[in-house]
Amino acid sequence: MKKNPDKDSLINFLSKISLFKKADKTVLSHLADKIVFTTYSANETIINKGDVGNTMYLIFSGQSKVHDGEHQVAILKEGDFF
């Protein structure tokens, strides 16, 4: 089982994401406190088109393929979000 990163590492990670680049450290610290880590297996579905969204996903490591039906439309990597 992988150990989750410490808070300073999370703040550093968040500061590099385009959406949060201008946020001050206090805001990033609050966001870091809210992060829940989830690990997905290869080829495991995270969400499906049409699902109601109530969560923001950040790619901390690895990558995720985005499909529309049988067509791959993107590959998300570290620092990407949806």
Steps between C-alpha positions, in 0.01 A plus 500: 500500500638841400540764766316827432718811462543742790317833509796705374531270198128541431523880523794493259308273263188720510706815436612356165146429375381772262170549684676572830821677388387840632359368828687598814648242735209530746249399232727219379536377859121484540470314170774257604302422816200401286680260267393137514737261326357221289701255293350350187613185322596494134188511280274574798221747422508814715185668370266451205366755256174634636580432868406780736821662620565600859874434514809655347770254399870595490755266343777480761694226322449274203256572220138451404352446157181685410260317269180596324359160422769307319699815410788616716482880510777589748762375739517684831831504688645628826361847578196463275154515650137432415 
